[in-house]
Amino acid sequence: MAQNKNQRISQQQIARDLGVSQALVSMVLNGRRTGISQDSFDRIWKYAMDKGYTPRGMNVNLVRPAENGARTVGYILRAPLQLATKSNFFSYVHHGLHASVTGADVRTVFLGSETDLDAEQLLEFIDSQSSLIGLVVMGELEEAFMKVLLRSRKPVVYTSARYPGRCHSVISNQQQSAEQLVEHLVALGHKKFAWLGGDEGRSRNLERRNAVLEVLARHGLTIEARDQVDLGEADRREGAQAAAAIFGTNHRKLPTAWICMTGLMARGAVNFLLQKGIEVGRDISVVAFDLTKVCTEEHPTITSAFAEPTKIGEEAGRIVLAASGDSGFPLHEITLPSVLVERESSGPVPMELKRTIKTPKAPRTRART
């Protein structure tokens, strides 16, 4: 009877069908070659693939025996991202990675998401595959998962996150982005700010929020506690939720300048404000840490600042190619410059608010007689 394609065949079943030990099947399907004949390796893989076997969370195109010695760079996504729901930002990073390595006849292959992968099995697989020359991590992983991957003998490049002194990394200059966004808004006359954050508890949230608060402090400004919202994720939905929270606590005295942790959050916040009849760019300015098409695909377009994500991917690919061919290649921690792009979502403080801002008058002095 043919194997049901929707039913995942087990390693135990493969071992029984082929008359071999389950331990051998497990070693082969986890990528181990040492001490295993080529005939056994190929036989087990062919049978497993014909029966629809898929290693948990792993791309079957990579784990097949390499054809014609093709070299690959694997990449994984942070939780909860999946290939089908990869973020707008990391799509650009992957594009840059792919463009960077294809010239060296290297292809990129998605290994899976942090949510689906077992770190120890992934590590064993990476180190056992001669065709796999390195790994690019897209987004911040849980520390325990990342520590396992860093035991790999092959180069690991963190993008949009870093692990100082432990692996290569490519990030945007968060401090510069914060400075560009705040200085832009202050120059437009804004004095009352809001922060819409996501990925609560992760380093990128803390770095961006703290950088914004630091730059505001230089201008004698701050963000009131009720105007700082941090949520678990950083997508459109969270942007709308953060906007609703700020709207609900302020009513008639909304901050005029809203800084969002991502472009996706900004788009969600903008959509919420438009539904409330608020004109973005005139009544309220909304800006974001981002530089992808989510900021330009709809009106109003969103003012944003960040490094170009394709360049992040390109640098990651360059590091993998160089490090894979040089065992003495030093750790590279690259910070790319941020670029500010002014768009429709930011503008001067509304005139009616300007008129309500009182400028302190110099104290009167009484003339002596």
Secondary structure, 3 states (H helix, E strand, C coil): CCCCCCCCCCHHHHHHHHCCCHHHHHHHHCCCCCCCCHHHHHHHHHHHHHCCCCCCCCCHHHHCCCCCCCEEEEEEECCCCCHHHCCHHHHHHHHHHHHHHHCCCEEEEEEEECCCCCHHHHHHHHHHCCCEEEEEEECCCCHHHHHHHCCCCCCEEEECCCCCCCCEEEEECHHHHHHHHHHHHHHCCCCCEEEEECCCCCHHHHHHHHHHHHHHHHCCCCCCHHHEEECCCCCHHHHHHHHHHHHHHHCCCCCCEEEECCHHHHHHHHHHHHHCCCCECCCEEEEEECCCHHHCCCCCCCEEEECCHHHHHHHHHHHHHHHHCCCCCCCCEEEECCEEECCCCCCCCCHHHHHHCCCCCCCCCCCCC
